[in-house]
Amino acid sequence: MTITKDMLIGEILRVKPEAAEILLRFGMGCLGCPSSQMESLEQAAVVHGINLEELLKELNK
């Protein structure tokens, strides 16, 4: 499954549990917080100042 910018963080972690390591490496340390269940990857990238394209590239390897 391809990870997209519109997917919720919680959804990404359900379909690809190994994504947690990548997200943590990029600086998203709050993977278990309630907002991660309602926040899209794009929204989280903006909040954390992360380059979305680089993150998507890593998540979809």
MMTF fields as JSON, N, C-alpha, C and O atoms, coordinates in Angstrom:
{
  "mmtfVersion": "1.0.0",
  "mmtfProducer": "UNKNOWN",
  "numBonds": 243,
  "numAtoms": 244,
  "numGroups": 61,
  "numChains": 1,
  "numModels": 1,
  "chainsPerModel": [1],
  "groupsPerChain": [61],
  "chainIdList": ["A"],
  "bondAtomList": [4, 2, 8, 6, 12, 10, 16, 14, 20, 18, 24, 22, 28, 26, 32, 30, 36, 34, 40, 38, 44, 42, 48, 46, 52, 50, 56, 54, 60, 58, 64, 62, 68, 66, 72, 70, 76, 74, 80, 78, 84, 82, 88, 86, 92, 90, 96, 94, 100, 98, 104, 102, 108, 106, 112, 110, 116, 114, 120, 118, 124, 122, 128, 126, 132, 130, 136, 134, 140, 138, 144, 142, 148, 146, 152, 150, 156, 154, 160, 158, 164, 162, 168, 166, 172, 170, 176, 174, 180, 178, 184, 182, 188, 186, 192, 190, 196, 194, 200, 198, 204, 202, 208, 206, 212, 210, 216, 214, 220, 218, 224, 222, 228, 226, 232, 230, 236, 234, 240, 238],
  "bondOrderList": [1, 1, 1, 1, 1, 1, 1, 1, 1, 1, 1, 1, 1, 1, 1, 1, 1, 1, 1, 1, 1, 1, 1, 1, 1, 1, 1, 1, 1, 1, 1, 1, 1, 1, 1, 1, 1, 1, 1, 1, 1, 1, 1, 1, 1, 1, 1, 1, 1, 1, 1, 1, 1, 1, 1, 1, 1, 1, 1, 1],
  "groupList": [{"groupName": "MET", "atomNameList": ["N", "CA", "C", "O"], "elementList": ["N", "C", "C", "O"], "formalChargeList": [0, 0, 0, 0], "bondAtomList": [1, 0, 2, 1, 3, 2], "bondOrderList": [1, 1, 2], "singleLetterCode": "M", "chemCompType": "L-PEPTIDE LINKING"}, {"groupName": "THR", "atomNameList": ["N", "CA", "C", "O"], "elementList": ["N", "C", "C", "O"], "formalChargeList": [0, 0, 0, 0], "bondAtomList": [1, 0, 2, 1, 3, 2], "bondOrderList": [1, 1, 2], "singleLetterCode": "T", "chemCompType": "L-PEPTIDE LINKING"}, {"groupName": "ILE", "atomNameList": ["N", "CA", "C", "O"], "elementList": ["N", "C", "C", "O"], "formalChargeList": [0, 0, 0, 0], "bondAtomList": [1, 0, 2, 1, 3, 2], "bondOrderList": [1, 1, 2], "singleLetterCode": "I", "chemCompType": "L-PEPTIDE LINKING"}, {"groupName": "LYS", "atomNameList": ["N", "CA", "C", "O"], "elementList": ["N", "C", "C", "O"], "formalChargeList": [0, 0, 0, 0], "bondAtomList": [1, 0, 2, 1, 3, 2], "bondOrderList": [1, 1, 2], "singleLetterCode": "K", "chemCompType": "L-PEPTIDE LINKING"}, {"groupName": "ASP", "atomNameList": ["N", "CA", "C", "O"], "elementList": ["N", "C", "C", "O"], "formalChargeList": [0, 0, 0, 0], "bondAtomList": [1, 0, 2, 1, 3, 2], "bondOrderList": [1, 1, 2], "singleLetterCode": "D", "chemCompType": "L-PEPTIDE LINKING"}, {"groupName": "LEU", "atomNameList": ["N", "CA", "C", "O"], "elementList": ["N", "C", "C", "O"], "formalChargeList": [0, 0, 0, 0], "bondAtomList": [1, 0, 2, 1, 3, 2], "bondOrderList": [1, 1, 2], "singleLetterCode": "L", "chemCompType": "L-PEPTIDE LINKING"}, {"groupName": "GLY", "atomNameList": ["N", "CA", "C", "O"], "elementList": ["N", "C", "C", "O"], "formalChargeList": [0, 0, 0, 0], "bondAtomList": [1, 0, 2, 1, 3, 2], "bondOrderList": [1, 1, 2], "singleLetterCode": "G", "chemCompType": "PEPTIDE LINKING"}, {"groupName": "GLU", "atomNameList": ["N", "CA", "C", "O"], "elementList": ["N", "C", "C", "O"], "formalChargeList": [0, 0, 0, 0], "bondAtomList": [1, 0, 2, 1, 3, 2], "bondOrderList": [1, 1, 2], "singleLetterCode": "E", "chemCompType": "L-PEPTIDE LINKING"}, {"groupName": "ARG", "atomNameList": ["N", "CA", "C", "O"], "elementList": ["N", "C", "C", "O"], "formalChargeList": [0, 0, 0, 0], "bondAtomList": [1, 0, 2, 1, 3, 2], "bondOrderList": [1, 1, 2], "singleLetterCode": "R", "chemCompType": "L-PEPTIDE LINKING"}, {"groupName": "VAL", "atomNameList": ["N", "CA", "C", "O"], "elementList": ["N", "C", "C", "O"], "formalChargeList": [0, 0, 0, 0], "bondAtomList": [1, 0, 2, 1, 3, 2], "bondOrderList": [1, 1, 2], "singleLetterCode": "V", "chemCompType": "L-PEPTIDE LINKING"}, {"groupName": "PRO", "atomNameList": ["N", "CA", "C", "O"], "elementList": ["N", "C", "C", "O"], "formalChargeList": [0, 0, 0, 0], "bondAtomList": [1, 0, 2, 1, 3, 2], "bondOrderList": [1, 1, 2], "singleLetterCode": "P", "chemCompType": "L-PEPTIDE LINKING"}, {"groupName": "ALA", "atomNameList": ["N", "CA", "C", "O"], "elementList": ["N", "C", "C", "O"], "formalChargeList": [0, 0, 0, 0], "bondAtomList": [1, 0, 2, 1, 3, 2], "bondOrderList": [1, 1, 2], "singleLetterCode": "A", "chemCompType": "L-PEPTIDE LINKING"}, {"groupName": "PHE", "atomNameList": ["N", "CA", "C", "O"], "elementList": ["N", "C", "C", "O"], "formalChargeList": [0, 0, 0, 0], "bondAtomList": [1, 0, 2, 1, 3, 2], "bondOrderList": [1, 1, 2], "singleLetterCode": "F", "chemCompType": "L-PEPTIDE LINKING"}, {"groupName": "CYS", "atomNameList": ["N", "CA", "C", "O"], "elementList": ["N", "C", "C", "O"], "formalChargeList": [0, 0, 0, 0], "bondAtomList": [1, 0, 2, 1, 3, 2], "bondOrderList": [1, 1, 2], "singleLetterCode": "C", "chemCompType": "L-PEPTIDE LINKING"}, {"groupName": "SER", "atomNameList": ["N", "CA", "C", "O"], "elementList": ["N", "C", "C", "O"], "formalChargeList": [0, 0, 0, 0], "bondAtomList": [1, 0, 2, 1, 3, 2], "bondOrderList": [1, 1, 2], "singleLetterCode": "S", "chemCompType": "L-PEPTIDE LINKING"}, {"groupName": "GLN", "atomNameList": ["N", "CA", "C", "O"], "elementList": ["N", "C", "C", "O"], "formalChargeList": [0, 0, 0, 0], "bondAtomList": [1, 0, 2, 1, 3, 2], "bondOrderList": [1, 1, 2], "singleLetterCode": "Q", "chemCompType": "L-PEPTIDE LINKING"}, {"groupName": "HIS", "atomNameList": ["N", "CA", "C", "O"], "elementList": ["N", "C", "C", "O"], "formalChargeList": [0, 0, 0, 0], "bondAtomList": [1, 0, 2, 1, 3, 2], "bondOrderList": [1, 1, 2], "singleLetterCode": "H", "chemCompType": "L-PEPTIDE LINKING"}, {"groupName": "ASN", "atomNameList": ["N", "CA", "C", "O"], "elementList": ["N", "C", "C", "O"], "formalChargeList": [0, 0, 0, 0], "bondAtomList": [1, 0, 2, 1, 3, 2], "bondOrderList": [1, 1, 2], "singleLetterCode": "N", "chemCompType": "L-PEPTIDE LINKING"}],
  "groupTypeList": [0, 1, 2, 1, 3, 4, 0, 5, 2, 6, 7, 2, 5, 8, 9, 3, 10, 7, 11, 11, 7, 2, 5, 5, 8, 12, 6, 0, 6, 13, 5, 6, 13, 10, 14, 14, 15, 0, 7, 14, 5, 7, 15, 11, 11, 9, 9, 16, 6, 2, 17, 5, 7, 7, 5, 5, 3, 7, 5, 17, 3],
  "groupIdList": [1, 2, 3, 4, 5, 6, 7, 8, 9, 10, 11, 12, 13, 14, 15, 16, 17, 18, 19, 20, 21, 22, 23, 24, 25, 26, 27, 28, 29, 30, 31, 32, 33, 34, 35, 36, 37, 38, 39, 40, 41, 42, 43, 44, 45, 46, 47, 48, 49, 50, 51, 52, 53, 54, 55, 56, 57, 58, 59, 60, 61],
  "secStructList": [7, 7, 7, 7, 6, 6, 1, 5, 2, 2, 2, 2, 2, 2, 2, 7, 6, 6, 2, 2, 2, 2, 2, 2, 2, 6, 6, 7, 7, 7, 6, 6, 1, 4, 4, 4, 4, 6, 7, 5, 2, 2, 2, 2, 2, 2, 2, 2, 6, 7, 7, 2, 2, 2, 2, 2, 2, 2, 2, 6, 7],
  "xCoordList": [0.844, 0.0, 0.888, 1.868, 0.538, 1.279, 0.786, -0.415, 1.733, 1.432, 1.272, 2.113, 0.186, -0.061, -0.109, -0.243, -0.002, 0.003, -1.325, -1.373, -2.393, -3.725, -4.056, -5.066, -3.216, -3.48, -3.248, -2.353, -4.064, -3.9, -2.713, -2.436, -2.017, -0.859, -1.256, -0.546, -2.378, -2.838, -3.064, -2.739, -3.618, -3.863, -2.544, -2.407, -1.583, -0.271, 0.354, 0.902, 0.272, 0.867, 0.139, 0.758, -1.145, -1.891, -1.518, -1.344, -1.393, -1.12, 0.366, 0.734, 1.216, 2.66, 3.348, 3.918, 3.299, 3.864, 5.328, 5.757, 6.077, 7.494, 7.677, 8.791, 6.604, 6.665, 6.985, 7.485, 6.699, 6.959, 8.422, 8.724, 9.315, 10.752, 11.115, 11.91, 10.538, 10.824, 10.268, 10.953, 9.045, 8.435, 9.223, 9.435, 9.651, 10.466, 11.785, 12.23, 12.4, 13.674, 13.52, 14.446, 12.351, 12.088, 11.657, 11.474, 11.493, 11.174, 9.74, 9.337, 8.965, 7.584, 7.566, 7.387, 7.749, 7.873, 6.567, 6.558, 5.484, 4.208, 3.279, 2.13, 3.761, 2.977, 1.771, 0.783, 1.836, 0.737, -0.251, -1.239, -0.007, -0.906, -2.233, -2.281, -3.291, -4.617, -4.684, -5.422, -3.936, -4.012, -3.486, -3.87, -2.619, -2.087, -3.17, -3.02, -4.249, -5.348, -6.213, -6.975, -6.091, -6.932, -6.117, -6.689, -4.814, -3.937, -3.39, -2.904, -3.469, -2.913, -1.389, -0.813, -0.767, 0.684, 1.126, 2.122, 0.397, 0.739, 0.64, 1.528, -0.43, -0.599, 0.533, 1.094, 0.867, 1.929, 3.278, 4.081, 3.518, 4.781, 4.897, 5.967, 3.81, 3.816, 4.091, 4.933, 3.377, 3.524, 4.955, 5.485, 5.577, 6.923, 8.03, 9.209, 7.669, 8.675, 9.458, 10.667, 8.756, 9.39, 9.094, 7.985, 10.093, 9.914, 9.031, 9.452, 7.813, 6.825, 7.28, 7.09, 7.867, 8.294, 9.37, 9.333, 10.324, 11.37, 10.771, 11.16, 9.83, 9.188, 8.405, 8.509, 7.629, 6.873, 7.797, 7.496, 8.91, 9.875, 10.374, 10.456, 10.701, 11.183, 10.096, 10.358, 8.885, 7.79, 7.383, 6.862, 7.613, 7.183, 8.303, 8.148, 9.419, 10.52, 10.133, 10.914],
  "yCoordList": [-1.184, 0.0, 1.245, 1.322, 2.191, 3.442, 4.402, 4.626, 4.961, 5.964, 7.301, 7.683, 8.017, 9.321, 10.412, 10.123, 11.644, 12.781, 12.942, 13.552, 12.408, 12.553, 11.483, 11.585, 10.468, 9.4, 9.894, 10.702, 9.403, 9.743, 8.983, 7.855, 9.592, 8.95, 7.596, 6.608, 7.543, 6.287, 5.214, 4.047, 5.603, 4.663, 4.14, 2.947, 5.033, 4.624, 3.584, 2.585, 3.822, 2.893, 1.545, 0.516, 1.541, 0.271, -0.547, -1.762, 0.115, -0.628, -0.917, -1.842, -0.12, -0.3, 0.007, 1.085, -0.942, -0.695, -0.252, 0.492, -0.696, -0.315, 1.168, 1.685, 1.85, 3.29, 4.078, 5.201, 3.498, 4.198, 4.604, 5.724, 3.723, 4.016, 5.187, 6.047, 5.217, 6.297, 7.615, 8.637, 7.597, 8.815, 9.356, 10.563, 8.475, 8.901, 9.512, 10.522, 8.902, 9.406, 10.814, 11.623, 11.095, 12.411, 13.435, 14.608, 13.014, 13.955, 13.951, 14.839, 12.972, 12.852, 11.925, 10.715, 12.493, 11.694, 11.359, 10.584, 11.918, 11.741, 10.818, 11.173, 9.658, 8.753, 8.167, 7.816, 8.056, 7.462, 8.474, 8.091, 9.749, 10.757, 10.78, 10.412, 11.207, 11.202, 11.973, 11.579, 13.048, 13.825, 13.043, 13.327, 12.069, 11.293, 10.457, 10.052, 10.197, 9.43, 10.284, 9.752, 11.596, 12.506, 13.433, 14.271, 13.302, 14.218, 13.528, 12.399, 14.206, 13.632, 13.742, 14.512, 12.964, 13.017, 14.421, 14.931, 15.037, 16.389, 17.386, 18.221, 17.303, 18.206, 18.008, 18.982, 16.769, 16.471, 16.989, 17.499, 16.855, 17.334, 18.848, 19.358, 19.557, 21.017, 21.398, 22.254, 20.76, 21.072, 20.829, 21.583, 19.765, 19.399, 19.97, 19.715, 20.734, 21.328, 20.302, 20.433, 19.276, 18.167, 18.296, 18.662, 17.994, 17.994, 16.807, 15.655, 17.088, 16.05, 15.115, 13.903, 15.65, 14.808, 13.809, 12.647, 14.258, 13.355, 12.268, 11.103, 12.654, 11.703, 10.66, 9.466, 11.097, 10.162, 9.197, 8.011, 9.719, 8.878, 7.76, 6.604, 8.095, 7.094, 6.102, 4.905, 6.591, 5.726, 4.746, 3.671, 5.103, 4.26, 3.444, 2.928, 3.322, 2.478, 1.032, 0.154],
  "zCoordList": [0.0, 0.0, 0.0, 0.74, -0.819, -0.896, 0.181, 0.334, 0.92, 1.939, 1.235, 0.422, 1.548, 0.934, 2.002, 3.191, 1.575, 2.499, 3.225, 4.294, 2.665, 3.251, 4.29, 4.986, 4.397, 5.362, 6.778, 7.027, 7.706, 9.112, 9.69, 9.283, 10.629, 11.253, 11.836, 11.648, 12.538, 13.125, 12.077, 12.297, 10.938, 9.841, 9.277, 9.006, 9.104, 8.588, 9.503, 9.037, 10.805, 11.767, 11.784, 12.054, 11.503, 11.454, 10.225, 10.317, 9.069, 7.837, 7.639, 6.916, 8.286, 8.13, 9.458, 9.626, 10.407, 11.739, 11.726, 12.608, 10.753, 10.675, 10.352, 10.436, 9.988, 9.718, 10.985, 10.909, 12.145, 13.407, 13.515, 13.926, 13.157, 13.23, 12.325, 12.704, 11.14, 10.186, 10.71, 10.675, 11.19, 11.717, 12.905, 13.015, 13.783, 14.925, 14.466, 15.011, 13.474, 12.945, 12.366, 12.423, 11.815, 11.238, 12.284, 11.956, 13.532, 14.597, 15.077, 15.828, 14.661, 15.136, 16.342, 16.203, 17.514, 18.721, 19.416, 20.373, 18.961, 19.661, 18.874, 18.612, 18.503, 17.663, 18.374, 17.729, 19.684, 20.432, 20.983, 21.609, 20.765, 21.333, 20.563, 19.389, 21.221, 20.582, 19.259, 18.356, 19.136, 17.896, 16.697, 15.562, 16.928, 15.805, 15.14, 13.987, 15.848, 15.276, 14.343, 13.536, 14.456, 13.663, 12.77, 12.073, 12.775, 12.046, 10.803, 10.876, 9.666, 8.443, 8.468, 9.237, 7.619, 7.513, 7.115, 7.629, 6.214, 5.77, 6.925, 7.102, 7.705, 8.852, 9.857, 10.361, 10.145, 11.108, 10.608, 11.388, 9.313, 8.747, 8.909, 9.241, 8.679, 8.825, 10.273, 10.546, 11.206, 12.632, 13.107, 13.923, 12.585, 13.035, 12.147, 12.395, 11.122, 10.244, 9.445, 9.26, 8.973, 8.248, 6.761, 6.371, 5.93, 4.486, 4.116, 4.231, 3.675, 3.392, 2.279, 2.378, 1.24, 0.109, 0.532, 0.128, 1.339, 1.826, 2.72, 2.634, 3.57, 4.464, 3.666, 3.944, 2.686, 1.858, 1.111, 0.976, 0.634, -0.077, 0.844, 0.427, 2.069, 3.027, 3.419, 3.536, 3.621, 4.027, 2.935, 3.23, 1.696, 0.58, -0.047, -1.154, 0.643, 0.14, 0.25, -0.118]
}
